[in-house]
Amino acid sequence: MEDILKLAAEKFKSALGGGTGQSLATGAIMLALQNLLTGKDGKLDLSSLLSNLDGQGLMNVAQSWLGNGTNAGISAEAIQNLFGGKLEGFASELGIKKDEAISGLQSAIPEVVDKSSADGNLLDQAGGIFKAVKGLF
């Protein structure tokens, strides 16, 4: 999970660009992402994320992340809907504006899901979530 969070943190930093992105420590971003994406058991809670995407009619986006092809983008509005009030806490934890957090998450979230899957099957460390949502596909 640490490798996945590190890759996502790098994507997050890159999305923010030179100024803000460069001033953020990768470790701080990793911790903030972990706090945002883990469940009570401390594992990535991708089942909730995928369920929320499905509820927004965005399962086709999630499928692109799970598969081997190109990852589809996700809108700022979809990120806002996925995380709601958690976004402010996430942004505050990193000392950035909410819109910057959304922008970074637009790059990081597809990376987390993509790197947590292989051929459409999520890794065991993600709780075998694909099995839980298999009927949605």
C-alpha beads as a LAMMPS data file, in Angstrom:
LAMMPS data file: protein, C-alpha beads

137 atoms
136 bonds

1 atom types
1 bond types

-500.0 500.0 xlo xhi
-500.0 500.0 ylo yhi
-500.0 500.0 zlo zhi

Masses

1 110.0

Atoms # bond

1 1 1 0.000 0.000 0.000
2 1 1 2.885 2.365 0.731
3 1 1 4.160 2.145 -2.859
4 1 1 0.695 2.913 -4.199
5 1 1 0.329 5.925 -1.919
6 1 1 3.771 7.173 -2.909
7 1 1 2.888 7.021 -6.604
8 1 1 -0.407 8.779 -5.916
9 1 1 1.375 11.452 -3.862
10 1 1 3.756 12.112 -6.743
11 1 1 0.804 12.451 -9.142
12 1 1 -0.850 14.798 -6.638
13 1 1 2.277 16.994 -6.430
14 1 1 2.668 17.045 -10.185
15 1 1 -0.949 18.114 -10.685
16 1 1 -0.421 21.110 -8.414
17 1 1 2.601 22.261 -10.352
18 1 1 5.726 24.128 -9.369
19 1 1 4.762 26.412 -6.499
20 1 1 2.353 24.595 -4.224
21 1 1 3.246 21.109 -5.406
22 1 1 6.948 21.503 -4.772
23 1 1 6.442 22.834 -1.259
24 1 1 4.497 19.755 -0.148
25 1 1 6.390 16.814 1.296
26 1 1 5.595 13.486 -0.358
27 1 1 5.246 11.864 3.067
28 1 1 2.675 14.432 4.166
29 1 1 0.628 13.819 1.031
30 1 1 0.868 10.060 1.540
31 1 1 -0.423 10.402 5.095
32 1 1 -3.264 12.693 4.037
33 1 1 -4.248 10.281 1.251
34 1 1 -4.116 7.367 3.662
35 1 1 -6.368 9.238 6.093
36 1 1 -8.768 10.054 3.260
37 1 1 -8.902 6.583 1.710
38 1 1 -8.593 4.051 4.511
39 1 1 -11.387 2.404 6.384
40 1 1 -11.606 1.540 10.048
41 1 1 -9.378 -1.498 9.486
42 1 1 -6.526 0.658 8.161
43 1 1 -6.769 -0.784 4.643
44 1 1 -7.575 1.139 1.505
45 1 1 -11.360 1.416 1.406
46 1 1 -11.781 1.199 -2.326
47 1 1 -15.165 -0.500 -1.987
48 1 1 -16.693 2.733 -0.707
49 1 1 -14.964 4.723 -3.412
50 1 1 -16.218 2.399 -6.161
51 1 1 -19.680 2.295 -4.651
52 1 1 -19.800 6.101 -4.580
53 1 1 -18.617 6.269 -8.182
54 1 1 -21.341 3.820 -9.160
55 1 1 -23.912 5.932 -7.308
56 1 1 -22.864 8.913 -9.417
57 1 1 -23.185 6.937 -12.638
58 1 1 -19.406 6.867 -13.056
59 1 1 -18.740 3.136 -13.001
60 1 1 -17.408 3.405 -16.563
61 1 1 -14.723 5.733 -15.187
62 1 1 -13.872 3.240 -12.437
63 1 1 -13.725 0.421 -14.987
64 1 1 -11.113 2.345 -16.960
65 1 1 -9.000 2.616 -13.801
66 1 1 -9.388 -1.081 -13.030
67 1 1 -8.597 -2.258 -16.531
68 1 1 -5.381 -2.252 -18.509
69 1 1 -6.152 0.658 -20.831
70 1 1 -5.906 4.391 -20.397
71 1 1 -7.400 5.825 -17.218
72 1 1 -10.366 8.100 -17.811
73 1 1 -10.301 11.485 -16.132
74 1 1 -12.594 12.496 -13.313
75 1 1 -14.197 15.903 -12.955
76 1 1 -13.702 18.283 -10.066
77 1 1 -17.426 17.991 -9.369
78 1 1 -17.179 14.200 -9.116
79 1 1 -14.264 14.514 -6.669
80 1 1 -16.334 16.963 -4.612
81 1 1 -19.248 14.525 -4.590
82 1 1 -17.039 11.538 -3.731
83 1 1 -15.421 13.080 -0.686
84 1 1 -17.799 15.864 0.377
85 1 1 -16.860 17.331 3.746
86 1 1 -13.710 15.214 3.962
87 1 1 -12.114 17.467 1.339
88 1 1 -11.810 20.410 3.688
89 1 1 -10.042 18.290 6.297
90 1 1 -7.766 16.819 3.627
91 1 1 -6.860 20.286 2.298
92 1 1 -6.352 21.614 5.816
93 1 1 -4.069 18.706 6.683
94 1 1 -1.850 19.694 3.756
95 1 1 -2.191 23.453 4.258
96 1 1 -3.632 24.014 0.775
97 1 1 -6.863 25.396 -0.663
98 1 1 -9.796 23.084 -1.276
99 1 1 -9.659 23.646 -5.049
100 1 1 -5.983 22.664 -5.034
101 1 1 -6.865 19.501 -3.120
102 1 1 -9.533 18.666 -5.686
103 1 1 -7.105 19.240 -8.548
104 1 1 -4.499 16.983 -6.966
105 1 1 -7.050 14.286 -6.213
106 1 1 -8.172 14.296 -9.839
107 1 1 -4.710 12.892 -10.629
108 1 1 -4.133 10.829 -7.497
109 1 1 -7.393 8.878 -7.201
110 1 1 -7.206 7.185 -10.624
111 1 1 -3.592 6.277 -9.800
112 1 1 -4.553 4.677 -6.477
113 1 1 -7.286 2.545 -8.036
114 1 1 -5.216 1.685 -11.121
115 1 1 -2.156 0.621 -9.154
116 1 1 -4.315 -1.341 -6.700
117 1 1 -5.583 -3.492 -9.541
118 1 1 -4.203 -5.912 -12.033
119 1 1 -6.293 -6.905 -15.034
120 1 1 -9.377 -5.548 -13.292
121 1 1 -8.855 -7.459 -10.039
122 1 1 -7.916 -5.386 -7.012
123 1 1 -5.004 -6.572 -4.953
124 1 1 -5.660 -8.483 -1.772
125 1 1 -4.318 -5.556 0.271
126 1 1 -7.280 -3.539 -0.945
127 1 1 -9.613 -6.074 0.615
128 1 1 -10.510 -7.998 -2.519
129 1 1 -12.962 -5.265 -3.345
130 1 1 -13.476 -6.350 -6.918
131 1 1 -15.315 -9.409 -5.638
132 1 1 -17.616 -7.190 -3.602
133 1 1 -18.576 -5.029 -6.573
134 1 1 -18.235 -7.639 -9.322
135 1 1 -21.982 -7.574 -9.941
136 1 1 -21.766 -3.889 -10.837
137 1 1 -19.747 -4.689 -13.928

Bonds

1 1 1 2
2 1 2 3
3 1 3 4
4 1 4 5
5 1 5 6
6 1 6 7
7 1 7 8
8 1 8 9
9 1 9 10
10 1 10 11
11 1 11 12
12 1 12 13
13 1 13 14
14 1 14 15
15 1 15 16
16 1 16 17
17 1 17 18
18 1 18 19
19 1 19 20
20 1 20 21
21 1 21 22
22 1 22 23
23 1 23 24
24 1 24 25
25 1 25 26
26 1 26 27
27 1 27 28
28 1 28 29
29 1 29 30
30 1 30 31
31 1 31 32
32 1 32 33
33 1 33 34
34 1 34 35
35 1 35 36
36 1 36 37
37 1 37 38
38 1 38 39
39 1 39 40
40 1 40 41
41 1 41 42
42 1 42 43
43 1 43 44
44 1 44 45
45 1 45 46
46 1 46 47
47 1 47 48
48 1 48 49
49 1 49 50
50 1 50 51
51 1 51 52
52 1 52 53
53 1 53 54
54 1 54 55
55 1 55 56
56 1 56 57
57 1 57 58
58 1 58 59
59 1 59 60
60 1 60 61
61 1 61 62
62 1 62 63
63 1 63 64
64 1 64 65
65 1 65 66
66 1 66 67
67 1 67 68
68 1 68 69
69 1 69 70
70 1 70 71
71 1 71 72
72 1 72 73
73 1 73 74
74 1 74 75
75 1 75 76
76 1 76 77
77 1 77 78
78 1 78 79
79 1 79 80
80 1 80 81
81 1 81 82
82 1 82 83
83 1 83 84
84 1 84 85
85 1 85 86
86 1 86 87
87 1 87 88
88 1 88 89
89 1 89 90
90 1 90 91
91 1 91 92
92 1 92 93
93 1 93 94
94 1 94 95
95 1 95 96
96 1 96 97
97 1 97 98
98 1 98 99
99 1 99 100
100 1 100 101
101 1 101 102
102 1 102 103
103 1 103 104
104 1 104 105
105 1 105 106
106 1 106 107
107 1 107 108
108 1 108 109
109 1 109 110
110 1 110 111
111 1 111 112
112 1 112 113
113 1 113 114
114 1 114 115
115 1 115 116
116 1 116 117
117 1 117 118
118 1 118 119
119 1 119 120
120 1 120 121
121 1 121 122
122 1 122 123
123 1 123 124
124 1 124 125
125 1 125 126
126 1 126 127
127 1 127 128
128 1 128 129
129 1 129 130
130 1 130 131
131 1 131 132
132 1 132 133
133 1 133 134
134 1 134 135
135 1 135 136
136 1 136 137
